């Protein structure tokens, strides 16, 4: 992982090259200062301003590019009340379809990467008035099973058909594919067969359980609706029929709706209480046929690098959790630039605090966002700065799998999101040991000091070797 000083130096060199004329104007103006001519002073002024802007521009781009968080990023008071399990997402709006189109569920049977070729040549590309440019959306080929007759209509297993096509997927909504549950609009069938299928991506992320969903009824009671797809589909149909229902954060407050719409939601809640719905799985069976992380841009999952000076002076790792993600009109090739709110829990036992920071979030992390919203931060020795470590974050989130090779050569594979990953990362960081990659080989000489402790952690988590030395 690059250091902040390294990023700053790179940006300083780039800014100096782009503004190389400024120092020349400054020298020319300074050399003609005794002539008492107007052009000389103008040249000197322009040169001075341009020269000062070189480090200023480098600092601005470094803050934008380098994911460091400080106390000044502490989130201000917000209208959204963030619980520990809250996750608010603002995604691009979906097409509404025709009045005759049916809103139903579709299961993702297979997903394959087709292409992703953004036109952005600069580090950051900003659009004005275009929230989701198509060139920053990967094209994914999907095979779907569409449930034309919904479960609530008592026709499970009937009224289904399969369709295959290519869709441009907003990066924020990639986790809906991995989870395997989508919301689609199906147009009325024609002579050639079933009607056109349109995926509603923001609603799909809601149905997948990535976004949390709660409902406050007319009596003020709060009900958790996350990962209850039957009820959520019915809520979406009610919302669509009335032209939309405002979701404040992750909550629908029936007390803010008109009487007729609130009554329909209340009737749905009564039916849900009478016949409780089972919690849907985090991911539908067959995720291996839908997992796209190896084809999407983003950092590789690894145990991470460690600066020896950083470790000796008290630098350490902490975990944080995303509470909110909102899209912006700025994009990077390997992920969208998002306005985020994250909850940081310091290791010294001080109270957790929320930080608001604009970050570039890798696409391969977004593809597993339904599994976890956690991320790993490197804490500076002074405890006042936090740097997002995307390599460790991706390994912890399940982007790729890790493996430990014992001193005797036996291999211990660690499943995705294994409980052993976090203590191993902390152990390596506390000893100042870098391991850039997902394979931790204890046969290396520099790993001897921690080999015994690593094996204790692996055994405590019940990991079984796959190979034994001959």
N, C-alpha and C positions, 0 to 999 in steps of 0.2 A: 504494500500500500504506500502510495507516495506521501511524503510529508508536506505540511503546509508551506514550509520554506521552499521546498523544491518546486511546488506549484507556483508560488509567488515569483521565484526567479524565472521560471519559464514564461510566465505572463509578462514579466518585466522586459525580458528580451524581445518578446513578440511586440509589445507596445512600443519599445524603443525603435524597432525596425519600421513599424507602421508610421510613427511620428518622427522619423529621423530628420525631417526637414526643420523641426522646431529648434533643435540646438544650433543648426546652421544659421537660421534667422537670428537667433540670439547672438551668435558670434559676429555676424555681419552688422547687426545693430550696434553691438558694443564697440566694434572697430571704427564705426563712423560717428560715435557719440560727440566728438569734438567739432564735427562739421555743422552742428546745430541745424540739421535739416529734418524736416518732418518725416520723410520716408524712413530715415534711420531709426527714429524713435518708434515708429509704427512697427518696423521689423523687430526691434528689440522687445517691444511689448508682446507681439504675437509669439516670438520665440520663447519668452519667459513663461507665458501662459501654457504653451504647448509642452515645454520641458517639465513644468510642474505636473501637467496632466499625465505624464508617462507613469510615475509611480502610483498616482491616484487611480488611473485606469487599471493598472495591474492589481491593485488592492481590491477594486470592485469585482473584477473577474475572478479573483482568487476566492472571495467570499461566495460568489455564485457557484463556482465549480467545486470548491473543497467543502465537504459536508461537516463543518465544525459548528458546534452549538455552545453558546455561552449563556451566562445568567441574564444577559440583556435580551435574550430570545424568550424569556419567560412569557407564557401566554397571558394576555390581558383577560379581563372579565368577558365572558362570552354568554350569549343567550342559550347555548347548548350546555346542559349539565352532563359532564362526562363521568359515567360510572366506570369501574375497572374493566367491564366487559363491553363497553360502548364502542361501536365503530361506525362513524358517519362517513359517507362517501357521496361526492357530487360528481356524477358521470354525465356524458353527453346525452342529450335528449334523443328518444327513439322516434321513428316515424309512426304516425297514428293509424295508417291503413284506412281502408274504406269502412263505411258503417256496417257492412255485411260481414266483415272479417271476424273470425272467432279467435279469442285469446285463450290459448291452451298451453299445456306443458309438452316439452320435447326432451327426450333423453339422448345424450350424446353417446353413440355406440363406438365411434372411432373418430379420431382427429389427427390430421397430419399437416405439417408445416408446408406451405407452398412457396411463399417468397416474402421478403421484406427488403425494400430498396428505397430508403428515404433519399430525397434530393438535397438534404441539408449538407452544405459543404463546410459551414462554420460549426464551432462547438455548440452554440445555441442558435436555434431558429425561432423567431417570434412572428406570430401572425396577428393581424388585427381584424377582429370581427369574425374569425373562423376558429371555433372552439376545438374542432377535431379534424384537422386536415388528413385526407386519406393516405398521403404518402408516409405518414407516421403510424399507420395501422398495419400490422402484419396480416397477410392473407392466409387463412386457415381453411383446409378442406374438411368438412364435417359430414358424417353419416348419422342421420337423426332418425329416431323413432318418435313420430308425432302422435300424441294421444288426442284425437279429434273428440272422442267422448271422454269426458273427465271422470275421475274417480267419484266425485261428489254426485254424479248423475247415475251412479250404480252400474256403470258399464265398463269396469276395469277389464282390460284384456280385449275389448272390442272397439271397433272404430279407430283402428290404428293403421298407420302406413309409414313406410320408410322413404326418406329422401336424402339425396347426396348433393352437395354443392359447395361452392367456395364463398366465404364471407370475409370481409374486412372487419377485424375485431379491434375495438378500442382497447389500448393496453390496460386501462383500469378494469376492464371486464374479462380479462383472460382467465381468472380463477373460475368463472362460471363454466368454462369448457372442462377444466380439470375436475371440478366437482361433478359435472355430468348432468346438471339440471338447467334447462333453458326455458324461457317464456317466448312463445312465438305467436304471430298472427297468421292465421290460415284463411286465405281468400276462398270464396265459394268455389266448389269444383266446377270444371268445365267439361266439354266433350272429350278432352284429351286426358282427363284424370283429375287428381287432387289439385286444388288451387295453389297459388304461389304462397311460399312460406317466408315470412320476414321475422328475423330474430330481434327481439326487444332487449338490447344488451343491458341497460341499467336495471330493468326489472329482473333479468336473468341473474344478475349478481345478488339481488335481494332474495330470489328463490333459492339460490345456491347456498345461502347462509353466510356469505362473506359480509354483507351489510347486516347489522342488527336491526330488528324491527320490534317495536312495542306499540301497544294501543292503550290509551287512557279512555275508559268508558264514561258514560254520563254521570256516574256516581264518583268518579275520580279514582277508580281502581286501575292499577297498572298491570297489563298482561303481556307476557313475553310471547312473541309470535315467530321469533327466529327459528328457521329450520322446521316450520310447519307448512309444507308446500300447498296442501289442499286449502287451508284457510287463507293463505296468502294469495293464491290464485283467485279465490272468490273476492277478496278485498280489491285486487287489481281490476277485476271485471266491474265492480261497483264504481271504482275510481274512474275507469275509462268511460263508463256510461254517463257520468255526470260532468265529464270534461276535465277530470283531474282532482286530486285531493292533496293538500299541502302536507308534506312530511317534515316537521320541524326537527332537524337533526335526525334521530332515528325513531321518532315517536309521532304517531297520529293521535291527535287529541279530538275525540268526538264532540267535546263541548264547544269546539270552534267551527263545527260544520253546521250546515243548515239542517233543519229538523228532519226532513225526509231522508237525506243521506245518512245522518247519524242513526236514524231508526233502522235503516238497512244494515249498517255495521253492527248495531246492537243485536239485531235478530241473528246475524251470523255468529256473534260471540255467544249467544245463548245456545245455539246448536252445538258450538264447539265445546261448551262446558258440559252439555248433556252427553255428547259422544266425544270424549277427548281423543285428540289425534296423537299418534306416536311421533316421537322426535325422529326426523329424517337423519340418515347417516351424514357425517361430514362430507363424505364423497361416495358416489354410487359405485357399485362393483365394476371392475374393469378399468380402473384409473390408469393402469399401465398402457392402455390403448389410446389414452387421451393426453398423457403427460408430454408437454412440448418444451420443457425447460432446456433440453440439450440443443434445441434449434433456435431459441430466442436469445437476443443479445443481453448481456449483463455479466457481472463478475462471477468467476468460478468459485464454488464453495470450497473453503480450505480452512485449516487450523490457524492460519494467519502468521504474519511476520511480527517480530517484536524488536523494538529499539532497545539496545542494552542500557543506554543512559536513561531512557524512559522507565524501564523496569527497575533499575537500581534506585532511582529517585522517588519511587512510590507510585508510578503509573499502574493502572489496573483496568480491568474490564467490568462493565455493568450492563444490565439488560434494561431495555425500554420497550414500550408498546405503543403502536400507532393507535390513536383515538379518532383521527380524522384525516381524510385525503380529499383535496379539491383540485380539480384540473385547472391549469392555466393555459395561456395561449403561447407558451414557450415550450420547445421540445428539444431533446437531444436524441442522437441516433440510437442510443442503447436504452432509452427510457424517457417517459414524460417528466417534465418539471412540474412538481405538485406543491401546493400549499398544504403543509401537514401540521398536525398537532400530535405530539407524542408525550407519554408520561414516563419520566425518568425516575428510577429508584436508586438513589446513591447507596454505595456499599457501606458507608459509615453509619447507617441507621437513621440519618436525618430524614425528615418527611419527603415523600415523593413530590415532584413538581412537574407541571405541564409546560412544554416549550413549543412555540410556534416557529416553524422554520420552512423555508422553501428548499426542497430537495429534489434531486434527480433520482427517481426510484427505478431500478433495473426491471426490465420486462420479465426476466425469469423469476424474480421474486414475486411480482404481481401475479404470476401464474399459479402460485401456491398460497395466495393470500387467504383463502378459506381455511387453510390448516392453521395458520399462525399469523399474528400481527406483530410478533416480537422482533427486535433487532438488537445488535450488539454495539456498544459504544466503547471506545477507548477513552479513558479519563486521564487528563493531564496530571502530572505530579502535584500541581497546586490544587487540584480538585475543582477548578473553576471552568474548565473547558472540556467538552465532550466531542469526539469525532466518530461519526458513523463508520463502522467497519463492515462494508458490504460483503467482503469475502467470508468473514466469520458468520455474518448474518445469514448469508445464503446457505452455508453448511448447516447451521442450526435450524433453518426453515425447511430443509429437505431438498434443496437444489443440489442434486447429486448425493452420493452416499460415501461414507468414510470407512476406513479400515485401519486396524492396528496390527502390525506385524511384531510378534513377540520376539524376545532375544533368541529363542530356540527355533525361530522360523515359522511357527504356527501363525496362521492368519485369522484374525477376529473381525469379521465384517460388522459394522455398526449400522443398524437400519436407519432409515430416514427419521429425523427428529428424535434420535436416541437420547435417553436421559444421561448417557455417559459423555456426550459431546461438551456440555457446558463445564463440568469439572475438569475435563481434560484441557480445554482452552485456557481456563484459569491457571491450571498447574503449569502449563508451558509458559504463559505470560509472566507468572511470578518468578520463574527461573530464568527469564530472559532468553528463551529458546524459540527460534523461528521455525516454522514448518509450513512453507508455502506449498500447500497441496492437501488433498483429502486423505492421503496415506501417511500414517505415523509409523515409521520404521524404527523400532527400538534397538535394532542391531547396529545402528550408527553410534559411533564413539561418543558423540556429544550428548546422546540421549541416555547414557548409562546412569546418570545421577537420578533420573526420574523413572527409569524403567520399572522398578518394583512398585512404585505408587501407581503408575499407569495401569499395570496389570491388576492391581487390587481394585481399581475403579471399574475396569472392564469385567472382572469376575463378579463384583458386587451387583452389576447390572444384568447378570445372567447371560452374557454373550458366550456363544459356543464357537470354537474354531472350525473352519471349513477344511483346512489342510493340516496334516501332521508331517513333520519332516521324516524322511526315510531313515 
